[in-house]
């Protein structure tokens, strides 16, 4: 039996739980087309500390992308 179990938090979109019926599902392939693989991974990892819940919105994603773009 494992000594430790690690669990990630939940992703929410604009404060709501992701749901196919609500249509607020994040599509990684669309984000990769817009931002590329490396920046997409950075945006997700910086927005969601491991183990904590995190909210995903277009505004916060663009703000983080623009802030990161200025330093690279």
Secondary structure, 3 states (H helix, E strand, C coil): CCCCCCCCCCEEECCEECCCCCCCCCCHHHHHHHHCHHHHHHHHHHHCCCCCCEEECHHHHHHHHHHHHHHC
